[in-house]
Amino acid sequence: MMIRRLCGVLRVRGVTDLLLVLLLGVGFVALPVFALLPSLWGFVAAAAVTYVVDEVLHVRAPSFVRRLAALHLDRTMRFAVRTVMLLALASRMDAPGAVLVTALAVFSGHFAMMMLYAAVHHAIRRRRVLPLVVRNLDLSELPIPQQPPAVLYRRHLRKLLHLDLPAHAGLLAALAAGTWEPAYAGFAVTVGVTAAAVLALLGQYRRVRRMPARDEVFAEVNRQLKGYRPEVALYFSFAAVSRDFMYQVNMWIETLEQLDLRPVIILRERASFRYLSRTWIPVVCVPKADDLAELELSGVRVVLYPGNAGKNVHMLRVAEAKHVFIGHGDSDKLASSNRVSKVYDEIWVAGRAGRDRYQRVRHAISDSAIVEVGRPQLSPIRLHAEHVPGPLPVVLYAPTWEGWSDDDCHTSLIPMGVPLIEKLLAENVRIIYKPHPLTGKRSAEAAAADQAIRELLRVDNERRDPAKAEAAVAAVRPRLQEIQARLDELAGRHDGDDDAEQMREARVPDRAGAAEWQELRAEWHRIFWESQGAVRHNVIVDQLPNLYECFNQADILISDVSSVVADFVASLKPYVLTNAHDLPDHEFRAAYTTAGGAYLLDRACTRLPEILDSVRAPHTDPLVLDRRALKEYVLGPDHPTSMERFNSATNVLAAKGEAEQAEAAREAHQGIPATALQRTGLG
């Protein structure tokens, strides 16, 4: 328990990372000790350890590295400490004064040139920041200079800091040999290479002074938008954009691509592009509200919002369009029935359950404003009847995160996650553990429980024929990496590209790439699951395999109250809701719609063996009919399909908006006040 808590506090993933952190600390503590003794070879060993472990932790434990930076122990400070200790060692070993003075001048000059390099680098990046960023529109007419070479532009601080290695190695070699030529040679290399890098970057700065003006950028983007004539827009903003939030956009991309109307995606945060999935749909990122108003979106009749964000108001001001809240999943959480949704013209929900949920928010949402459109994203989920069981029952544990409140039962991870996994392991099942992407972001307890579960599964995997399983995983890793690289290329993700480079490379994509995208994803999932075998546990934290592929592997789901459960209902497989507060069954089912077809698991997990019988002996499953009825209630009927209903709702609302605009134009022509603008007080 102590180790788990320590891992949570330090934000490391397990015992191995914890040992690396301790090794880094011991290395830095040893540096002044060996410098003052003095002990040359002890210092060399400690310095080597700090160099190597520091780099490993940047890869394995980036959260811990960020925590060090918050304590003012960032990479630059760590390098500076090592340099000061080296000078102390040289002084204690009676190095000549000329060598010490030269060393001090070289290291000071190295840091000064790094500061100059960083200033020029910052100036280049600022010059290359454009008022908007675009994907899937042809902007080849804009005269945007090429981004500086990666060797000069990307991770520059890391490279510059490591240029102290020749000087360090030369001085240590000189101290060992008792002759000072190696020290001067190392000093010359450090100063020479650093100075060359600064001069090369100054040359790049001259090129970026010829960036296109703001008006020129907007004129070309609006010309392209006018030619494309978008009719429906997906609008998304979130204050802290990361991969953890962009799923709210990515889940709707394939749906948008199948609409009759021409779609466009509007984003508000620059980081969004880094995590955007593949699409041929034009994407425009506009950080500033004033710039958003300058976009050519006069033909947009419907705007779809997957989330409630403060910046939504910047788009809600557009009275010519109809505004629709579509959310990012139906659940019994407050976000799925928020009074704030009243600002939208319509709210689209999956099924009758969503309508009833909003009706419980009294005096807030008109019934006529709610439209049932299904969940088009759920088509990849296979039905229970199509599922082929393996040698062991497969349990998918997908808890939600700790949420924005301090309720420790918002997620089952904190009160019962670890005991649940321990009991599942005792039941001899295969576990797929897929935590919410935000798990541990607010709560150290949730982070610690998450790490403890991963460790339990790792240890049990080692017991289950580890050599054969690891060999199978290692054999397919190159092909999986190759597929992932191609998927990133198709998605337009290029690590290190700045705004200007993305704009410079923006082109209208070949829509045939969608077929290749689907084929590659299908191949990735097939290879991945085959390599895992039928008994190995899995911890799923990356974008692939996705959630719905995990659904297809599972025999049963254990989760908390969340949209994950509502989506899993589509499979008709048995599922479990955690009841961490140990509410009476009738109260829990009355409070949460999705509990209607669920097994309820108490905090102590005493019901677990009985629940697993529904998988081991399906004929004893008493909730089959309840799940079937719940599926239609939560997700709507199977016919017409969700995609057909969503497309129809879009067409109908767009036609309604078009008619209202025509009527407003007629009234304005006749001198009658345009009632079409009297909407929600936002027009």
FILUM-938398 format. One line per 10 residues: their letters; for each residue x, y, z of C-alpha. Coordinates in steps of 0.05 Angstrom, whole numbers. Layout:
<atoms>
A> X Y Z | ... $
</atoms>
This chain:
<atoms>
MMIRRLCGVL> 0 0 0 | 58 47 16 | 89 35 -52 | 23 47 -87 | 13 113 -51 | 84 135 -66 | 75 118 -140 | 11 161 -141 | 46 220 -108 | 106 217 -155 $
RVRGVTDLLL> 61 204 -215 | 100 142 -238 | 70 78 -266 | 100 23 -224 | 158 -4 -184 | 208 1 -241 | 195 75 -252 | 197 86 -177 | 266 54 -174 | 289 99 -232 $
VLLLGVGFVA> 265 160 -193 | 303 138 -132 | 365 124 -174 | 361 195 -203 | 356 224 -133 | 415 183 -108 | 456 203 -168 | 446 277 -156 | 459 271 -82 | 523 233 -97 $
LPVFALLPSL> 550 287 -144 | 569 338 -89 | 595 282 -44 | 643 255 -97 | 662 326 -118 | 683 345 -48 | 718 280 -28 | 743 284 -85 | 730 218 -122 | 738 223 -197 $
WGFVAAAAVT> 710 154 -216 | 653 160 -166 | 635 227 -197 | 638 197 -268 | 591 141 -247 | 542 188 -213 | 542 236 -272 | 531 180 -321 | 473 154 -280 | 440 222 -277 $
YVVDEVLHVR> 448 233 -352 | 419 165 -372 | 364 160 -320 | 341 231 -335 | 331 213 -408 | 295 148 -391 | 247 183 -344 | 229 234 -398 | 202 175 -438 | 174 130 -384 $
APSFVRRLAA> 149 180 -332 | 135 248 -364 | 86 264 -308 | 142 258 -257 | 187 302 -300 | 133 356 -303 | 126 352 -227 | 201 365 -220 | 194 426 -266 | 138 452 -221 $
LHLDRTMRFA> 187 449 -163 | 238 490 -204 | 280 428 -216 | 271 429 -291 | 320 400 -341 | 362 464 -347 | 370 467 -271 | 392 394 -268 | 444 406 -322 | 468 468 -286 $
VRTVMLLALA> 476 430 -221 | 518 377 -256 | 563 430 -286 | 574 467 -220 | 592 401 -186 | 641 386 -242 | 675 452 -231 | 678 438 -156 | 710 370 -171 | 763 402 -216 $
SRMDAPGAVL> 779 454 -163 | 785 400 -109 | 832 360 -154 | 878 420 -162 | 865 435 -235 | 907 494 -260 | 875 562 -253 | 876 573 -328 | 836 510 -339 | 785 529 -286 $
VTALAVFSGH> 777 599 -314 | 769 572 -385 | 719 520 -361 | 678 573 -326 | 680 618 -388 | 660 560 -434 | 602 537 -391 | 578 609 -381 | 584 622 -455 | 546 558 -470 $
FAMMMLYAAV> 488 579 -426 | 489 650 -455 | 486 622 -526 | 429 577 -505 | 391 638 -481 | 403 673 -547 | 382 611 -586 | 318 606 -545 | 303 679 -558 | 311 672 -633 $
HHAIRRRRVL> 272 607 -632 | 215 641 -595 | 216 699 -645 | 210 650 -703 | 153 613 -671 | 116 678 -658 | 125 700 -730 | 98 634 -755 | 34 638 -712 | -24 652 -759 $
PLVVRNLDLS> -94 676 -738 | -124 609 -758 | -103 539 -777 | -136 498 -832 | -137 427 -856 | -168 398 -920 | -172 463 -958 | -121 480 -1013 | -79 538 -988 | -21 528 -1035 $
ELPIPQQPPA> -31 600 -1060 | -9 629 -993 | 66 646 -994 | 84 612 -928 | 159 597 -920 | 180 528 -900 | 189 510 -827 | 262 510 -804 | 296 441 -806 | 277 394 -749 $
VLYRRHLRKL> 348 391 -724 | 345 465 -708 | 272 473 -691 | 246 414 -652 | 266 398 -581 | 320 451 -586 | 332 459 -511 | 345 385 -502 | 396 385 -559 | 431 448 -536 $
LHLDLPAHAG> 437 425 -464 | 470 361 -486 | 523 400 -523 | 557 406 -455 | 577 333 -461 | 642 345 -501 | 665 397 -449 | 646 351 -390 | 679 290 -421 | 741 329 -440 $
LLAALAAGTW> 750 358 -371 | 739 290 -337 | 788 257 -385 | 839 312 -370 | 831 302 -295 | 842 227 -303 | 903 234 -349 | 934 294 -315 | 943 329 -382 | 898 386 -403 $
EPAYAGFAVT> 894 379 -479 | 829 337 -476 | 796 392 -434 | 812 446 -485 | 789 401 -543 | 723 388 -508 | 714 462 -494 | 726 479 -567 | 675 428 -591 | 621 453 -543 $
VGVTAAAVLA> 631 526 -560 | 640 514 -635 | 578 471 -645 | 534 515 -602 | 557 578 -639 | 544 544 -706 | 474 526 -684 | 459 598 -664 | 484 625 -731 | 443 573 -769 $
LLGQYRRVRR> 380 592 -732 | 392 667 -744 | 393 650 -818 | 325 617 -811 | 298 679 -777 | 311 720 -839 | 267 673 -879 | 206 677 -833 | 203 753 -838 | 165 743 -903 $
MPARDEVFAE> 102 712 -873 | 34 730 -906 | -6 785 -872 | -69 770 -831 | -117 798 -884 | -83 757 -938 | -93 693 -898 | -167 707 -885 | -180 726 -957 | -152 659 -983 $
VNRQLKGYRP> -186 617 -930 | -253 651 -943 | -244 641 -1018 | -235 567 -1006 | -295 563 -959 | -338 601 -1009 | -321 550 -1062 | -336 492 -1016 | -402 523 -989 | -409 487 -921 $
EVALYFSFAA> -480 475 -897 | -471 442 -829 | -416 455 -778 | -391 416 -718 | -365 467 -667 | -320 447 -610 | -282 483 -555 | -250 460 -490 | -205 499 -444 | -153 444 -435 $
VSRDFMYQVN> -152 408 -502 | -115 342 -502 | -125 272 -530 | -169 261 -469 | -221 309 -495 | -217 305 -571 | -255 240 -571 | -316 285 -566 | -302 309 -637 | -271 245 -666 $
MWIETLEQLD> -332 203 -649 | -375 246 -696 | -329 249 -756 | -354 187 -793 | -426 209 -780 | -412 278 -810 | -379 246 -871 | -444 209 -887 | -490 269 -885 | -526 295 -946 $
LRPVIILRER> -505 366 -928 | -433 391 -935 | -399 391 -867 | -344 433 -836 | -310 426 -769 | -295 489 -728 | -246 484 -670 | -224 539 -622 | -159 513 -592 | -95 504 -632 $
ASFRYLSRTW> -76 439 -596 | -139 406 -624 | -105 389 -690 | -54 345 -655 | -109 296 -634 | -158 302 -691 | -175 237 -727 | -171 226 -802 | -224 262 -843 | -234 293 -911 $
IPVVCVPKAD> -280 346 -880 | -251 417 -881 | -227 437 -811 | -216 508 -788 | -186 526 -721 | -201 599 -700 | -175 616 -630 | -202 688 -627 | -276 705 -625 | -267 766 -670 $
DLAELELSGV> -232 723 -722 | -289 672 -720 | -337 727 -741 | -296 739 -804 | -302 668 -831 | -345 657 -893 | -399 613 -862 | -460 647 -892 | -486 581 -920 | -484 543 -854 $
RVVLYPGNAG> -555 527 -832 | -542 477 -775 | -488 480 -721 | -476 418 -679 | -445 422 -609 | -415 359 -577 | -400 396 -511 | -424 453 -467 | -366 504 -466 | -362 578 -451 $
KNVHMLRVAE> -337 594 -521 | -400 563 -551 | -432 632 -543 | -387 659 -598 | -421 614 -648 | -490 618 -616 | -491 691 -636 | -501 670 -709 | -576 678 -715 | -578 653 -787 $
AKHVFIGHGD> -562 581 -765 | -599 531 -722 | -560 508 -662 | -563 436 -637 | -532 403 -575 | -513 331 -594 | -467 316 -535 | -414 262 -534 | -454 204 -505 | -519 191 -469 $
SDKLASSNRV> -514 175 -395 | -549 187 -329 | -498 240 -310 | -518 312 -301 | -483 333 -366 | -534 293 -405 | -592 335 -378 | -563 403 -365 | -607 465 -360 | -554 503 -401 $
SKVYDEIWVA> -578 463 -461 | -638 510 -464 | -597 559 -505 | -598 512 -565 | -654 508 -616 | -657 433 -609 | -626 377 -567 | -613 311 -602 | -614 249 -559 | -606 176 -574 $
GRAGRDRYQR> -675 150 -552 | -735 160 -508 | -692 155 -445 | -656 219 -465 | -722 255 -476 | -748 233 -408 | -683 254 -375 | -691 325 -400 | -764 327 -381 | -744 314 -309 $
VRHAISDSAI> -708 381 -311 | -772 420 -299 | -788 486 -333 | -723 482 -373 | -730 444 -439 | -790 442 -485 | -809 373 -509 | -814 397 -580 | -740 418 -578 | -718 346 -565 $
VEVGRPQLSP> -706 300 -625 | -689 226 -620 | -635 209 -671 | -602 146 -643 | -526 136 -637 | -496 128 -707 | -427 113 -677 | -451 46 -649 | -455 8 -715 | -386 -27 -704 $
IRLHAEHVPG> -412 -60 -640 | -428 -133 -651 | -490 -164 -621 | -488 -216 -565 | -514 -269 -613 | -454 -257 -659 | -402 -263 -603 | -358 -325 -600 | -336 -338 -527 | -263 -357 -513 $
PLPVVLYAPT> -236 -408 -463 | -242 -358 -406 | -297 -307 -392 | -273 -239 -415 | -291 -183 -366 | -284 -111 -390 | -274 -64 -331 | -283 8 -356 | -293 55 -296 | -306 128 -305 $
WEGWSDDDCH> -259 181 -277 | -264 218 -211 | -303 277 -241 | -301 350 -221 | -331 338 -152 | -300 308 -90 | -348 249 -87 | -302 189 -79 | -356 143 -107 | -362 181 -173 $
TSLIPMGVPL> -314 128 -198 | -312 57 -171 | -236 58 -175 | -227 93 -108 | -275 54 -63 | -274 -15 -95 | -230 -18 -157 | -172 -57 -128 | -214 -108 -88 | -257 -118 -150 $
IEKLLAENVR> -197 -137 -193 | -170 -182 -138 | -236 -219 -135 | -240 -224 -211 | -171 -255 -213 | -193 -306 -161 | -252 -324 -208 | -203 -343 -264 | -227 -295 -318 | -190 -254 -369 $
IIYKPHPLTG> -193 -179 -354 | -191 -121 -403 | -180 -58 -362 | -196 7 -397 | -195 67 -350 | -224 134 -370 | -172 179 -404 | -177 230 -347 | -167 180 -291 | -120 208 -238 $
KRSAEAAAAD> -122 279 -264 | -155 306 -201 | -147 251 -149 | -83 220 -124 | -125 163 -95 | -154 148 -164 | -84 150 -194 | -58 103 -141 | -116 54 -151 | -104 55 -226 $
QAIRELLRVD> -31 39 -217 | -47 -16 -167 | -95 -49 -216 | -43 -47 -272 | 8 -79 -226 | -40 -135 -206 | -54 -151 -279 | 20 -149 -297 | 37 -197 -242 | -19 -245 -262 $
NERRDPAKAE> 2 -242 -335 | 72 -264 -314 | 39 -325 -283 | 1 -342 -346 | 56 -369 -393 | 92 -302 -400 | 147 -324 -448 | 101 -347 -503 | 55 -287 -496 | 112 -236 -496 $
AAVAAVRPRL> 142 -269 -558 | 76 -264 -595 | 69 -190 -576 | 141 -174 -596 | 133 -210 -663 | 75 -165 -686 | 100 -99 -656 | 137 -76 -719 | 75 -86 -762 | 30 -51 -712 $
QEIQARLDEL> 79 8 -710 | 81 10 -786 | 4 12 -789 | 1 66 -736 | 51 108 -774 | 9 103 -837 | -55 120 -798 | -21 182 -769 | 0 202 -840 | -72 193 -866 $
AGRHDGDDDA> -97 234 -807 | -50 290 -824 | -13 285 -758 | 59 308 -764 | 97 315 -699 | 132 382 -692 | 95 418 -748 | 74 488 -727 | 12 526 -749 | 45 555 -810 $
EQMREARVPD> 72 488 -834 | 3 457 -827 | -26 514 -868 | 30 508 -919 | 15 434 -929 | -61 440 -928 | -93 408 -990 | -160 379 -1009 | -152 305 -991 | -169 244 -1033 $
RAGAAEWQEL> -233 215 -1004 | -209 146 -1025 | -163 149 -964 | -224 132 -920 | -225 61 -947 | -151 52 -933 | -161 81 -863 | -216 31 -847 | -176 -28 -874 | -114 -9 -835 $
RAEWHRIFWE> -153 0 -770 | -187 -68 -780 | -119 -100 -793 | -89 -67 -732 | -144 -92 -687 | -142 -163 -716 | -66 -168 -707 | -68 -138 -637 | -122 -184 -609 | -92 -246 -641 $
SQGAVRHNVI> -24 -231 -611 | -54 -223 -541 | -79 -294 -538 | -141 -319 -503 | -119 -314 -430 | -74 -252 -425 | -102 -191 -388 | -99 -124 -424 | -91 -53 -400 | -119 -7 -454 $
VDQLPNLYEC> -98 66 -450 | -81 86 -521 | -128 107 -578 | -122 36 -607 | -155 -11 -592 | -216 34 -587 | -272 25 -537 | -320 -9 -585 | -268 -61 -604 | -261 -75 -529 $
FNQADILISD> -337 -84 -526 | -332 -136 -582 | -279 -176 -543 | -317 -176 -478 | -368 -225 -451 | -391 -177 -397 | -378 -104 -377 | -367 -76 -307 | -372 0 -305 | -399 61 -269 $
VSSVVADFVA> -456 107 -287 | -431 136 -353 | -442 137 -428 | -399 74 -434 | -457 34 -405 | -509 65 -451 | -465 48 -511 | -453 -23 -487 | -528 -34 -483 | -526 -37 -560 $
SLKPYVLTNA> -491 -105 -556 | -546 -137 -513 | -491 -170 -472 | -496 -174 -396 | -467 -115 -359 | -455 -93 -287 | -463 -25 -254 | -423 -12 -191 | -463 10 -131 | -408 38 -87 $
HDLPDHEFRA> -457 73 -40 | -493 6 -29 | -561 37 -43 | -620 -10 -42 | -631 -41 -111 | -698 -8 -122 | -670 61 -105 | -610 52 -151 | -653 29 -209 | -701 86 -199 $
AYTTAGGAYL> -645 137 -200 | -608 110 -262 | -642 91 -326 | -586 46 -350 | -592 4 -287 | -657 -25 -316 | -620 -83 -350 | -559 -85 -306 | -532 -130 -251 | -516 -87 -191 $
LDRACTRLPE> -450 -98 -155 | -443 -80 -82 | -382 -46 -53 | -355 -110 -23 | -366 -147 -89 | -402 -205 -54 | -449 -213 -113 | -392 -223 -163 | -393 -300 -168 | -468 -300 -179 $
ILDSVRAPHT> -462 -246 -233 | -408 -284 -271 | -455 -343 -277 | -493 -302 -329 | -432 -311 -373 | -412 -382 -354 | -484 -406 -360 | -521 -358 -406 | -587 -396 -401 | -590 -374 -328 $
DPLVLDRRAL> -586 -300 -346 | -651 -269 -320 | -641 -200 -351 | -640 -217 -425 | -709 -189 -439 | -696 -128 -395 | -634 -111 -436 | -672 -117 -501 | -727 -70 -478 | -675 -22 -449 $
KEYVLGPDHP> -636 -19 -514 | -696 9 -552 | -713 56 -495 | -641 84 -489 | -618 80 -561 | -682 81 -602 | -707 30 -653 | -662 -9 -701 | -703 15 -761 | -695 65 -790 $
TSMERFNSAT> -621 63 -774 | -589 115 -729 | -551 144 -788 | -615 152 -828 | -650 187 -769 | -591 233 -756 | -585 252 -829 | -660 264 -834 | -659 308 -771 | -603 349 -801 $
NVLAAKGEAE> -639 358 -868 | -705 377 -834 | -673 429 -789 | -632 459 -845 | -695 465 -888 | -731 498 -829 | -674 548 -821 | -674 562 -895 | -749 575 -894 | -742 622 -834 $
QAEAAREAHQ> -687 660 -868 | -729 668 -931 | -787 692 -889 | -742 741 -853 | -716 768 -919 | -787 776 -944 | -808 813 -881 | -747 858 -884 | -762 874 -957 | -833 894 -937 $
GIPATALQRT> -808 935 -878 | -833 887 -825 | -787 874 -764 | -751 808 -774 | -779 761 -722 | -730 708 -741 | -677 743 -701 | -717 739 -636 | -689 673 -615 | -659 661 -547 $
GLG> -633 730 -531 | -567 712 -564 | -585 733 -634 $
</atoms>
